[in-house]
């Protein structure tokens, strides 16, 4: 059993997402940093799609009332067991009675904690993840609170792969460079305000607003301008995570994982290889949008997969 | 029908330009047909007023393969007989605490509260899309006399069951949530139940009529 002594700013149970219900408006609600999420499972020998904790903020404190192995991935954090510093992105075995604390997040925003057993939560509509807005899934549909007790079942032993090599851990520092593919309404904007879409050496510079969460990340900066006499909104339709929408005020919003339908013009979509970065954009961070093409996006995605496969084989 | 790639893992298929019954029926035919194929690698299908967005896992199925699956169906699906739309009646309490924006709607439209209710309960609305949040139906078309703009700044919290109107659409908030539409009433019908299939009372293509209680 694991007792939550302090849930930090926000602790949620997440997985790869709730899919297959797009026609009734059910969003993915998935963990935002898919790589970190998967690596936590991988280190610990968890099955695919096992639930993991996604945490924001300083102060997390967990009490283990049984001997367990855990791993902290995602944002670079200072993690301690008593006075001893814990190596992140590694399997750490602790005896019964240990307390894991994360006093400080050093780089990045969201971090993930997995265990050598499956968190005992019931899947809702095929997924363990938390839909925070509608209060279902995860731990009773809500963030973890002080005093909550999590149980583990099907205890597993890490499969010998104890740590993720440093070269595989992506930088999470700002500025965050997000490459996009142009969206369906990209031609509704003035060429001058979206020069970056046609010139690879151009980019758009923003700061993330304080208004950001798992639903969306608002950007603030020079307004993206609509051409004269074009519709500024669209007839609401499907969107995907990473879609960059532009409301009438010209300040883009990046769609994260809690909406299936949107009504704003879509400037572009963040490429797969950069999607995990959304997890680590903090309020007021610099965010740079640049353009790429499909071949490059595909190559970047594949390169990342290959390097992961290679490093893991090497160990 | 125009299809285009959306990002890396989406295919967007456009069936028409506006909000109309004919476009809606084409989307519905395609959606029901394509869903029935259960193509491996397809993660989700999001139908709406005039488009269908297919979300796929590009590690499991190639874009070109999917396009072939879509095209090889030819026009067969266009002739398929649509299942009858389900008809639902949704009881609503209008105005007062249940409809905090009734005054605004009256002054904007020049109608009395009685007339607003009459105009809102008269049509049989179509569910053109379900989204924004689980189970939220985008219903239309709303009578032109009831045209109101959205809130410039969304209200932070409206109760579950709130019935709103905006820009010739009407909808129901299945959960307590922020809202950009003008709230004129509330229903006690529970629109979404995560625990029990089919989860959403309303699905794409159903018809709805509001009944005053």
HADDOCK unambig.tbl for C-alpha pairs under 7 A between the chains (distance, minus, plus):
assign (segid A and resid 19 and name CA) (segid B and resid 43 and name CA) 6.13 0.50 0.50
assign (segid A and resid 19 and name CA) (segid B and resid 44 and name CA) 6.12 0.50 0.50
assign (segid A and resid 20 and name CA) (segid B and resid 43 and name CA) 5.92 0.50 0.50
assign (segid A and resid 20 and name CA) (segid B and resid 44 and name CA) 4.74 0.50 0.50
assign (segid A and resid 21 and name CA) (segid B and resid 44 and name CA) 6.71 0.50 0.50
assign (segid A and resid 22 and name CA) (segid B and resid 44 and name CA) 5.57 0.50 0.50
assign (segid A and resid 22 and name CA) (segid B and resid 45 and name CA) 5.71 0.50 0.50
assign (segid A and resid 22 and name CA) (segid B and resid 46 and name CA) 4.97 0.50 0.50
assign (segid A and resid 23 and name CA) (segid B and resid 45 and name CA) 6.29 0.50 0.50
assign (segid A and resid 23 and name CA) (segid B and resid 46 and name CA) 4.90 0.50 0.50
assign (segid A and resid 23 and name CA) (segid B and resid 47 and name CA) 6.00 0.50 0.50
assign (segid A and resid 23 and name CA) (segid B and resid 130 and name CA) 6.24 0.50 0.50
assign (segid A and resid 23 and name CA) (segid B and resid 204 and name CA) 6.96 0.50 0.50
assign (segid A and resid 24 and name CA) (segid B and resid 130 and name CA) 5.02 0.50 0.50
assign (segid A and resid 24 and name CA) (segid B and resid 131 and name CA) 6.18 0.50 0.50
assign (segid A and resid 24 and name CA) (segid B and resid 134 and name CA) 5.88 0.50 0.50
assign (segid A and resid 24 and name CA) (segid B and resid 135 and name CA) 5.47 0.50 0.50
assign (segid A and resid 24 and name CA) (segid B and resid 200 and name CA) 6.41 0.50 0.50
assign (segid A and resid 24 and name CA) (segid B and resid 203 and name CA) 6.35 0.50 0.50
assign (segid A and resid 25 and name CA) (segid B and resid 130 and name CA) 5.22 0.50 0.50
assign (segid A and resid 25 and name CA) (segid B and resid 131 and name CA) 3.69 0.50 0.50
assign (segid A and resid 25 and name CA) (segid B and resid 132 and name CA) 6.35 0.50 0.50
assign (segid A and resid 25 and name CA) (segid B and resid 133 and name CA) 5.52 0.50 0.50
assign (segid A and resid 25 and name CA) (segid B and resid 134 and name CA) 4.27 0.50 0.50
assign (segid A and resid 25 and name CA) (segid B and resid 135 and name CA) 5.91 0.50 0.50
assign (segid A and resid 26 and name CA) (segid B and resid 133 and name CA) 6.60 0.50 0.50
assign (segid A and resid 26 and name CA) (segid B and resid 134 and name CA) 4.63 0.50 0.50
assign (segid A and resid 124 and name CA) (segid B and resid 194 and name CA) 6.71 0.50 0.50
assign (segid A and resid 124 and name CA) (segid B and resid 195 and name CA) 6.69 0.50 0.50
assign (segid A and resid 125 and name CA) (segid B and resid 194 and name CA) 6.70 0.50 0.50
assign (segid A and resid 134 and name CA) (segid B and resid 175 and name CA) 6.17 0.50 0.50
assign (segid A and resid 136 and name CA) (segid B and resid 194 and name CA) 6.94 0.50 0.50
assign (segid A and resid 181 and name CA) (segid B and resid 7 and name CA) 5.92 0.50 0.50
assign (segid A and resid 183 and name CA) (segid B and resid 6 and name CA) 6.89 0.50 0.50
assign (segid A and resid 237 and name CA) (segid B and resid 48 and name CA) 5.36 0.50 0.50
assign (segid A and resid 237 and name CA) (segid B and resid 49 and name CA) 6.99 0.50 0.50
assign (segid A and resid 237 and name CA) (segid B and resid 51 and name CA) 6.71 0.50 0.50
assign (segid A and resid 238 and name CA) (segid B and resid 46 and name CA) 5.57 0.50 0.50
assign (segid A and resid 238 and name CA) (segid B and resid 48 and name CA) 6.94 0.50 0.50
assign (segid A and resid 238 and name CA) (segid B and resid 53 and name CA) 5.59 0.50 0.50
assign (segid A and resid 259 and name CA) (segid B and resid 132 and name CA) 5.82 0.50 0.50
assign (segid A and resid 259 and name CA) (segid B and resid 133 and name CA) 6.75 0.50 0.50
assign (segid A and resid 260 and name CA) (segid B and resid 131 and name CA) 6.08 0.50 0.50
assign (segid A and resid 260 and name CA) (segid B and resid 132 and name CA) 6.41 0.50 0.50
assign (segid A and resid 261 and name CA) (segid B and resid 131 and name CA) 5.56 0.50 0.50
assign (segid A and resid 261 and name CA) (segid B and resid 132 and name CA) 5.47 0.50 0.50
assign (segid A and resid 269 and name CA) (segid B and resid 7 and name CA) 5.40 0.50 0.50
assign (segid A and resid 271 and name CA) (segid B and resid 7 and name CA) 6.88 0.50 0.50
assign (segid A and resid 271 and name CA) (segid B and resid 8 and name CA) 6.86 0.50 0.50
